[in-house]
Amino acid sequence: MSVASGPHPDWTVEYTERLYSSDPALDIDGDGSPEASVNGKLGPSESVTRDIDPSLSDESWTIMTANGPIDISATIEERTVPNDVSVSVNGNTLGTTGQLNDGETTQLTGDKAWVTNGSNSVTVSTGSVSADAPAMRADLEYSHRASNQVSVSYNTTAFEERYNLSYTYADATADAAVTIPFQSDSVSAIKSVVYRVDGGEWGSVAAENLRFNGTTVDVYLSDEFGEELPSGATVDVEAVGRKIEVAHGEVTITDPSKPGESLDTELRIENRTNEFHVNVGTTADGRRVHYAYSDDYPTSDYAVIEADGDQKLYLPESKDGDTFRVKYLKTMVEPKTGDVRVDVLKPGTNPKLDIGPGPGGQGDQVEVRYYRAQSGIEYILNSLSRDVVLDSDTANSPATFVDDDSDETWRILEDNAQVSDDGSGGGNSIGPVPVPKEASGLPWLWIAAGLVTVAGLGIAITRMRGGTASTSSSGLGGSVAVWIGRTSMTITKTSLSVGRSIASNRTALAGLGALAVVGGLMTGVIPISSDIVVLIVAAAVPLAAFWGMRQVGFFSWSIFAVSIGLFGIGVMEVLSPGVIDSLVSALQDYLGLVIILAGVGAYLWYRQRSGPDEVNKIEIEAGGNDSQ
């Protein structure tokens, strides 16, 4: 830029720097070729999502970009890959060594001499896994050719195991029988066994023609068929074993959890009676705390966990036809003796559990194992009911705590983190901890509300009854306007009067000092349990309100009772969160009756307030005989 004449001007250039990443990419296996990438630039606050397929050996990931910064986050779902899968035919075993990846199949061929005439036993086995890992699952298709042809298919889910067999007899058979050994040790009951002959109608096998022992069921086909099976007959058999036990009702599994998935199974209640429950303690993950949720109804579920391993999931609000889903926490609660009742109030990283004694009574020691822990980090078992830490442990997969089955609300937290209500947070050392009450308001707000309610309503309504102001305004609207004016004026005068009284009255000064002490207790300056503070204030406020209203000359028993009643509800909400929600729920249940009563009350109040516009007065003069 050139200047024709005069001094050169000064120039200021302002700009905003924006950093873009060019061609970002991610190499997860170290081969120099990216498994996820973006062509071109990625601006600030922009993000893209890519799917990757990491292996167990991919321990180091490399981020590549032409220029500019880039942040990468990954969500990885844990699955247990089957390994060392083996098949045993009548005690003769063959199998694979190593992992069997998702979708991968392998074919195994045995010796025909292993197959015997009559019943044959086929068993599938997988390798062992740690207690906190998902169970391994594998599908098997088995067949052999002998004088009789047999084919077998097998399927398993979290709560059920299913076998389908097809058996073709080369010769006429009068003692046909099938033995089905369920693979999982968790199978505790037979849901159903059905059969058909030569593609006909399916029919249930009667209980007397079944024998269930351990995890093996024998099906006596000839006895069920009622006559000799002819040569060349093909019998199809489907047997379903249950890993759960259903009491006082029947359920159907409508959406099972597949092998390798986290438990999230849907069940439908076909029929139920009192004490209906589902025992999930017999499943592979039965030691973990289970809970139910539903879109059909408020579950109000809870589990009773017994020392023998049973975990009975109760759903008292359910009815026939309802569906519910079952999940579990990465947390175990195990009573050493007796039982314990567990209600999952909030799942998540830092679960919140409501604990209480089971039907067997109180006093049982309980061990808690928390599997979401990171090794080397200290965790605490926190009581929200008493604001104390019950136990702590430095995690070594898992973190372990010990308590009893007394009524408590637990939360498991990482030590020295901040408590929050969304399932995250932390705690403190053993002893009292500053855990906030989960109520709809803080104690000082309820105290302030109680004082304002008592003083304001008492003064205003008492003054209205006194009739000291003009009554020229008529009707309900006029009364409200007069009330507002009187209240404003009265509060102002009363405030000045109270201030002067406090300054010159020793009793008032003592009361002010008492309020200062209460404030110190509530703010933590004077250390004391928050529940004790609330109880002290709950006792002091009614006395202070009664004295204050008497001192200023405005008192009404009805207004005092209503105000203290409202204040008492607030105190109960602070001490026991949920009281107001319960009252609101009850009012909603009887909303029609509440509306009617409110209408009657409003009408009676209006009739009382609507008197004649003029008031007759009688004056009596001393020494006179006339009156007017």
C-alpha positions in Angstrom: 0.0 0.0 0.0 1.3 3.4 -0.9 0.7 6.9 0.6 0.6 10.0 -1.6 1.7 12.4 1.1 1.9 12.8 4.8 3.1 10.3 7.4 2.6 6.6 7.0 -0.4 5.3 8.9 -0.3 2.5 11.5 -2.3 -0.6 10.7 -3.7 -3.2 13.0 -4.8 -6.6 11.6 -7.0 -8.9 13.8 -7.6 -12.5 12.9 -8.9 -15.7 14.5 -6.8 -18.7 14.4 -8.6 -21.9 13.4 -6.8 -25.2 13.5 -7.9 -27.9 11.0 -6.6 -31.5 10.9 -5.8 -32.8 7.4 -6.3 -36.4 6.5 -6.4 -37.8 10.1 -6.0 -41.6 10.4 -5.7 -44.4 13.0 -3.5 -47.5 12.7 -4.4 -50.0 15.4 -2.2 -53.0 14.5 1.1 -51.2 13.6 1.3 -52.3 10.0 1.5 -48.7 8.7 -1.9 -49.0 7.0 -4.8 -47.1 8.8 -7.9 -49.0 9.8 -9.9 -45.7 10.2 -9.3 -42.5 8.3 -10.9 -39.2 7.0 -10.0 -37.8 3.6 -9.6 -34.0 3.7 -9.9 -31.6 6.5 -11.6 -32.0 9.9 -12.5 -28.6 11.4 -12.9 -27.6 15.1 -15.8 -29.3 16.9 -16.3 -31.7 13.9 -16.2 -35.4 14.5 -16.7 -38.6 12.5 -17.4 -42.2 13.6 -15.7 -45.2 12.2 -16.0 -48.9 13.0 -12.8 -50.9 13.8 -12.2 -54.6 14.6 -9.3 -54.7 17.2 -7.7 -57.9 18.3 -6.2 -58.8 21.7 -2.7 -58.1 20.4 -3.5 -54.5 19.3 -2.1 -52.9 22.4 -0.6 -49.8 20.8 -2.5 -47.5 18.4 -0.9 -44.8 16.2 -2.6 -41.6 15.3 -1.6 -40.0 12.0 -2.4 -36.6 10.5 -0.8 -34.3 7.9 -1.1 -31.3 10.3 -3.2 -30.0 13.1 -4.3 -31.6 16.4 -6.7 -34.6 16.6 -8.5 -36.3 19.5 -9.7 -39.9 19.2 -11.9 -41.8 21.6 -13.0 -45.4 21.3 -15.7 -47.5 22.8 -14.9 -51.2 23.0 -17.3 -54.0 24.0 -15.8 -56.9 25.8 -16.6 -60.4 24.5 -15.1 -63.7 25.4 -13.8 -65.6 22.4 -14.4 -69.4 22.7 -11.2 -71.4 23.1 -10.3 -75.0 23.5 -13.7 -76.2 22.4 -14.2 -79.9 22.6 -16.9 -82.5 21.8 -17.2 -85.8 23.7 -19.2 -88.7 22.2 -19.9 -91.4 24.7 -16.7 -90.4 26.6 -14.5 -90.1 23.6 -13.2 -86.6 23.2 -12.0 -84.6 20.2 -11.6 -80.8 19.9 -9.7 -77.7 18.9 -6.9 -75.9 20.6 -6.9 -72.1 20.8 -9.5 -69.5 19.9 -12.5 -69.9 17.7 -13.3 -66.5 16.3 -16.7 -65.0 15.6 -18.2 -66.7 12.5 -15.4 -69.2 12.3 -16.3 -72.9 12.1 -14.2 -76.1 12.4 -15.1 -79.6 11.5 -14.2 -82.6 13.7 -14.5 -86.2 12.7 -14.7 -89.0 15.2 -14.5 -92.8 15.0 -17.7 -94.6 14.1 -16.8 -97.2 16.8 -17.7 -94.5 19.4 -21.4 -94.7 18.4 -23.3 -97.5 20.1 -26.6 -99.1 19.5 -29.3 -97.4 21.6 -28.6 -94.1 23.4 -25.5 -92.0 22.7 -24.2 -89.1 24.8 -22.8 -86.0 23.2 -21.2 -83.3 25.4 -19.8 -79.9 24.4 -17.1 -78.2 26.6 -15.3 -74.9 26.4 -12.3 -73.4 28.2 -12.5 -71.7 31.6 -13.0 -67.9 32.1 -12.5 -65.6 35.0 -15.4 -64.7 37.3 -15.8 -61.2 35.8 -15.8 -62.2 32.2 -18.8 -63.2 30.0 -19.3 -66.9 29.6 -18.1 -68.5 26.4 -20.7 -69.7 23.9 -20.5 -72.0 20.9 -23.0 -73.6 18.5 -22.7 -77.3 17.6 -24.1 -79.2 14.7 -23.6 -82.9 15.2 -24.6 -85.9 13.0 -23.5 -89.5 12.5 -24.4 -92.2 10.2 -25.0 -95.7 11.5 -27.8 -98.1 11.2 -29.9 -95.2 12.5 -29.4 -91.6 11.3 -29.1 -88.8 13.9 -28.7 -85.1 13.5 -28.4 -82.6 16.4 -28.5 -78.8 16.6 -27.7 -76.8 19.8 -28.4 -73.2 20.8 -27.9 -71.4 24.1 -28.9 -68.0 25.5 -28.5 -66.4 28.9 -31.6 -68.0 30.4 -32.3 -71.1 28.1 -30.5 -73.9 26.3 -32.2 -75.7 23.4 -31.5 -79.0 21.6 -33.1 -80.2 18.3 -32.6 -83.8 17.4 -33.8 -85.8 14.4 -33.5 -89.6 14.7 -34.3 -92.0 11.8 -34.6 -95.6 12.8 -33.4 -98.2 10.3 -35.5 -101.0 12.0 -38.7 -101.1 13.8 -38.1 -100.1 17.4 -40.2 -100.8 20.6 -37.8 -99.2 23.1 -36.8 -95.9 21.4 -35.3 -93.4 23.8 -33.1 -90.2 23.5 -30.7 -88.9 26.1 -30.0 -85.1 26.0 -27.1 -83.9 28.2 -27.4 -80.1 28.5 -24.0 -78.4 28.2 -24.4 -75.8 30.8 -24.3 -76.7 34.5 -26.7 -73.8 35.0 -29.7 -75.7 33.5 -31.9 -76.4 36.5 -35.2 -77.3 35.0 -36.9 -78.5 31.9 -39.2 -75.9 30.3 -40.6 -78.2 27.6 -39.9 -81.4 25.5 -41.9 -81.8 22.3 -41.7 -84.4 19.5 -43.3 -85.4 16.2 -43.1 -88.5 14.0 -42.5 -88.3 10.3 -43.2 -84.5 10.1 -46.6 -84.7 11.8 -48.0 -82.5 14.5 -45.9 -81.5 17.5 -46.9 -82.9 20.8 -45.7 -82.5 24.4 -43.9 -85.4 26.1 -45.7 -86.2 29.3 -43.8 -85.8 32.6 -44.0 -89.6 33.3 -42.0 -90.2 30.1 -39.2 -87.9 31.1 -36.4 -88.3 33.6 -34.3 -85.3 34.5 -31.2 -85.9 36.5 -28.6 -83.2 37.1 -28.4 -81.6 33.7 -29.4 -84.6 31.6 -32.9 -85.5 30.4 -33.9 -89.0 29.1 -36.9 -89.0 26.7 -38.7 -92.3 26.4 -40.2 -92.0 22.9 -41.7 -95.4 22.5 -43.7 -95.0 25.7 -44.9 -91.6 24.6 -45.8 -92.8 21.1 -47.7 -95.7 22.6 -46.6 -98.3 20.1 -43.7 -99.6 18.2 -41.9 -97.1 15.9 -41.9 -98.5 12.4 -38.8 -99.1 10.3 -37.7 -95.8 8.6 -39.6 -93.6 11.0 -38.1 -90.2 11.7 -38.6 -88.7 15.1 -37.9 -85.0 15.8 -37.4 -83.9 19.4 -37.0 -80.4 20.8 -35.9 -80.0 24.4 -35.6 -76.7 26.2 -33.8 -76.4 29.5 -34.2 -73.4 31.8 -31.3 -71.8 33.6 -33.9 -69.7 35.7 -36.5 -71.0 38.0 -40.0 -69.4 37.9 -42.2 -69.7 41.0 -45.9 -68.9 41.3 -46.3 -68.1 37.6 -45.1 -68.8 34.1 -43.0 -66.7 31.8 -41.9 -66.7 28.1 -38.6 -65.4 27.0 -39.4 -63.1 24.1 -36.1 -61.4 23.5 -33.1 -63.5 24.6 -29.6 -62.2 25.1 -27.3 -63.8 22.5 -23.9 -65.4 23.3 -21.3 -62.9 24.1 -23.7 -60.0 24.8 -24.3 -58.3 28.1 -27.5 -59.5 29.8 -30.6 -57.6 28.6 -33.3 -60.3 28.3 -37.0 -59.6 27.8 -39.7 -61.9 29.5 -43.4 -61.9 29.2 -45.6 -63.0 32.2 -48.1 -65.5 31.0 -49.7 -65.9 34.4 -48.8 -65.1 38.0 -50.1 -65.3 41.6 -48.9 -63.8 44.9 -45.2 -64.1 45.6 -44.4 -64.5 41.9 -40.6 -64.3 41.4 -37.8 -65.5 39.1 -34.8 -67.1 40.5 -31.7 -66.0 38.5 -29.2 -67.3 40.9 -28.9 -70.5 38.9 -27.6 -68.8 35.8 -23.9 -68.3 34.8 -23.9 -64.8 36.2 -26.4 -65.5 39.0 -24.1 -64.1 41.7 -24.3 -60.6 40.2 -27.0 -58.2 41.4 -29.9 -58.4 38.9 -32.7 -55.9 38.4 -35.7 -55.4 36.2 -37.2 -52.5 34.2 -40.2 -52.2 32.0 -42.0 -49.8 29.7 -45.4 -51.5 30.6 -45.6 -50.7 34.3 -43.5 -49.4 37.2 -41.5 -52.5 38.2 -40.9 -51.8 41.9 -38.6 -54.8 41.7 -36.2 -56.1 44.3 -34.0 -59.1 44.7 -33.7 -61.4 47.7 -30.2 -62.9 47.6 -29.6 -66.0 49.7 -26.4 -67.5 51.1 -26.9 -70.7 49.1 -26.7 -68.7 45.8 -30.3 -68.2 45.0 -31.3 -64.7 43.8 -35.1 -64.3 43.6 -36.2 -61.3 41.6 -39.6 -60.1 42.8 -42.0 -58.0 40.7 -44.9 -57.2 43.0 -46.6 -54.6 40.7 -46.7 -56.9 37.6 -49.7 -58.6 36.1 -50.5 -61.1 33.4 -49.3 -60.1 30.0 -46.7 -57.6 31.2 -43.2 -57.7 29.7 -40.0 -56.7 31.6 -36.3 -56.9 30.9 -33.6 -58.2 33.2 -30.1 -56.8 33.5 -27.3 -57.1 36.1 -24.7 -54.9 37.7 -21.0 -55.6 37.7 -21.4 -56.0 41.5 -22.0 -59.0 43.7 -23.8 -58.9 47.1 -23.4 -62.1 48.9 -24.7 -62.8 52.5 -22.5 -65.2 54.4 -25.6 -66.6 56.2 -29.3 -66.0 55.8 -30.4 -63.5 53.1 -30.4 -59.9 52.1 -32.9 -57.7 50.2 -31.4 -55.5 47.4 -33.2 -52.8 45.4 -31.2 -51.2 42.6 -32.0 -47.5 42.8 -29.4 -46.4 40.2 -27.2 -48.7 38.1 -24.1 -47.4 36.4 -20.5 -46.8 37.2 -21.2 -46.0 40.9 -24.3 -48.0 41.6 -26.8 -47.0 44.4 -28.4 -49.8 46.2 -31.2 -49.9 48.9 -30.3 -52.7 51.3 -32.4 -54.3 53.9 -32.9 -57.6 55.7 -34.5 -60.5 53.7 -37.4 -62.7 54.9 -34.9 -64.6 57.1 -34.4 -61.6 59.4 -31.7 -59.0 60.2 -28.2 -59.6 61.4 -26.5 -61.3 58.4 -23.0 -60.3 57.3 -22.8 -59.3 53.7 -19.8 -59.2 51.4 -19.8 -56.8 48.4 -17.6 -57.3 45.3 -17.3 -54.4 42.8 -16.0 -55.5 39.4 -15.9 -52.0 37.7 -12.9 -51.1 39.8 -9.5 -50.2 38.4 -6.6 -52.0 40.1 -4.7 -49.8 42.6 -7.6 -47.3 43.1 -9.2 -47.1 46.5 -13.0 -47.4 46.6 -15.5 -46.9 49.4 -18.9 -48.4 50.3 -20.8 -45.3 51.3 -24.0 -45.1 53.4 -26.3 -42.3 52.1 -28.7 -43.0 54.9 -26.2 -42.1 57.7 -23.6 -40.0 55.8 -20.8 -42.4 56.7 -18.3 -44.6 54.9 -19.0 -48.2 55.9 -15.9 -49.8 54.3 -13.1 -49.2 51.9 -10.7 -51.3 49.7 -7.9 -50.8 47.3 -9.1 -52.6 44.2 -7.3 -55.7 42.9 -10.1 -56.8 40.6 -12.5 -56.6 42.3 -12.8 -54.2 45.2 -14.3 -56.0 48.3 -16.4 -54.6 51.1 -18.1 -56.1 54.2 -21.2 -54.8 56.0 -24.5 -56.3 57.3 -28.0 -56.4 56.0 -29.4 -53.6 58.1 -31.5 -50.9 56.4 -29.1 -48.7 54.4 -28.8 -46.9 51.1 -25.4 -47.8 49.7 -23.3 -46.2 46.9 -20.0 -47.5 45.7 -17.6 -44.7 44.9 -14.0 -44.0 44.0 -12.3 -42.4 47.0 -11.6 -38.6 46.9 -14.0 -38.0 43.9 -17.0 -35.7 44.0 -20.4 -37.2 44.7 -23.1 -36.7 42.1 -26.6 -38.1 41.5 -26.1 -39.4 38.0 -24.2 -42.5 39.0 -20.8 -40.9 39.0 -18.7 -39.5 41.8 -16.6 -40.3 44.8 -16.3 -40.1 48.5 -14.0 -39.7 51.5 -12.3 -41.7 54.3 -14.0 -43.9 56.9 -16.4 -41.9 59.1 -18.8 -39.0 58.4 -18.8 -37.7 54.8 -20.4 -34.6 53.3 -23.0 -36.4 51.2 -25.9 -34.1 50.1 -29.4 -35.1 51.1 -31.3 -36.1 48.0 -34.4 -34.1 48.8 -36.4 -31.5 47.0 -34.9 -28.6 49.1 -32.2 -27.8 51.6 -33.1 -27.5 55.3 -32.6 -23.8 55.5 -35.0 -23.2 52.7 -37.7 -25.2 54.5 -37.0 -23.2 57.7 -37.2 -19.9 55.9 -40.4 -21.0 54.1 -41.9 -22.0 57.5 -41.1 -18.7 59.1 -42.4 -16.7 56.2 -45.6 -18.8 56.0 -46.3 -18.5 59.8 -45.6 -14.8 60.0 -47.0 -13.6 56.7 -50.2 -15.6 56.7 -50.8 -15.1 60.5 -50.4 -11.4 60.3 -52.2 -10.8 57.0 -55.3 -12.9 57.7 -55.6 -11.8 61.3 -55.5 -8.1 60.2 -58.1 -8.8 57.6 -60.4 -10.2 60.2 -59.8 -7.1 62.3 -61.4 -4.9 59.6 -59.1 -1.9 60.3 -59.0 -0.8 56.7 -61.6 0.5 54.4 -64.2 -2.0 53.1 -65.3 0.0 50.1 -64.0 -2.6 47.8 -66.5 -5.4 47.2 -66.4 -8.9 46.1 -63.6 -11.5 46.0 -61.3 -9.4 43.7 -61.6 -6.4 46.0 -60.9 -8.4 49.1 -57.7 -9.8 47.4 -56.6 -6.2 46.5 -57.2 -5.0 50.1 -55.3 -8.1 51.4 -52.3 -7.3 49.3 -52.2 -3.7 50.5 -52.7 -4.6 54.1 -50.1 -7.3 54.0 -47.4 -5.1 52.5 -48.0 -2.4 55.0 -48.2 -4.7 57.9 -45.0 -6.6 57.0 -43.1 -3.2 56.8 -44.4 -2.0 60.1 -43.9 -5.4 61.8 -40.2 -5.6 60.5 -39.4 -2.2 62.0 -41.2 -3.1 65.3 -39.4 -6.4 65.6 -36.0 -4.7 64.9 -36.6 -2.2 67.7 -37.8 -4.9 70.1 -34.7 -7.0 69.4 -32.4 -4.1 70.1 -33.9 -3.4 73.5 -35.0 -6.9 74.6 -32.6 -9.4 76.2 -34.8 -12.3 75.3 -34.9 -11.3 71.7 -31.1 -11.0 71.7 -30.9 -14.5 73.1 -33.2 -15.8 70.4 -31.0 -14.1 67.8 -28.0 -15.8 69.3 -29.8 -19.1 69.1 -30.5 -18.6 65.5 -26.8 -17.9 64.9 -25.9 -21.2 66.6 -28.4 -23.0 64.4 -26.9 -21.3 61.3 -23.4 -22.4 62.4 -24.6 -26.0 62.8 -26.3 -26.0 59.4 -23.4 -24.5 57.5 -20.9 -26.8 59.1 -19.0 -24.2 61.1 -20.1 -26.1 64.2 -19.6 -29.8 63.2 -22.6 -32.0 63.9 -24.7 -34.6 61.9 -27.1 -32.9 59.4 -30.0 -35.1 60.6 -29.5 -33.8 64.2 -29.5 -30.2 63.0 -32.7 -30.8 61.1 -34.4 -32.3 64.3 -33.2 -29.3 66.4 -34.5 -26.8 63.9 -37.8 -28.8 63.6 -38.4 -28.4 67.3 -37.2 -24.8 67.6 -39.1 -23.3 64.7 -42.7 -23.9 66.0 -41.7 -22.5 69.4 -40.1 -19.5 67.8 -43.1 -18.9 65.5 -45.5 -19.2 68.4 -43.6 -16.8 70.5 -43.0 -14.3 67.7 -46.7 -14.2 66.7 -47.7 -13.6 70.3 -45.1 -10.9 70.7 -46.4 -8.8 67.7 -50.0 -9.4 68.8 -51.1 -11.3 65.7 -52.0 -15.0 66.4 -54.4 -17.5 64.9 -54.4 -21.2 65.9 -55.8 -22.3 62.5 -53.1 -20.4 60.6 -50.4 -21.5 63.0 -51.5 -25.2 62.6 -51.6 -25.1 58.8 -48.2 -23.3 58.6 -46.5 -25.7 61.0 -48.0 -28.6 59.2 -46.5 -27.5 55.9 -43.2 -26.9 57.6 -43.4 -30.4 59.1 -43.8 -31.9 55.6 -40.7 -30.1 54.5 -38.7 -31.4 57.5 -39.8 -35.0 56.7 -38.7 -34.6 53.1 -35.3 -33.5 54.3 -35.0 -36.5 56.7 -36.6 -39.0 54.4 -36.4 -38.0 50.7 -39.5 -39.0 48.7 -42.2 -37.9 51.2 -43.5 -35.1 49.0 -43.4 -37.3 45.9 -45.5 -39.9 47.8 -48.0 -37.2 48.9 -48.3 -35.8 45.3 -48.8 -39.4 44.1 -51.6 -39.9 46.6 -53.2 -36.6 45.7 -53.1 -37.6 42.0 -54.8 -40.9 42.8 -57.7 -39.0 44.5 -57.6 -35.9 42.4 -61.4 -35.7 41.9 -62.0 -35.8 45.7 -59.3 -33.2 46.3 -60.9 -30.8 43.7 -64.4 -31.2 45.3 -63.1 -30.6 48.8 -61.1 -27.5 47.6 -64.2 -26.1 45.9 -66.3 -26.6 49.0 -63.6 -24.9 51.1 -63.3 -22.0 48.7 -67.1 -21.5 48.7 -67.4 -21.5 52.5 -64.5 -19.0 52.7 -66.1 -16.7 50.2 -69.5 -16.9 52.1 -67.7 -16.0 55.3 -65.9 -13.0 53.7 -69.0 -11.7 51.8 -70.9 -9.8 54.6 -73.0 -6.7 54.4 -71.3 -3.5 53.1 -72.4 -1.5 56.2 -71.8 -2.4 59.8 -74.3 -1.1 62.5 -72.5 0.5 65.4 -73.8 1.1 69.0 -72.2 3.9 71.0 -72.8 4.2 74.8 -72.1 7.5 76.4 -71.3 7.8 80.0 -74.1 9.4 82.0 -76.6 9.3 79.1 -79.7 7.2 78.5 -79.9 7.5 74.7 -78.4 5.1 72.3 -78.1 5.2 68.6 
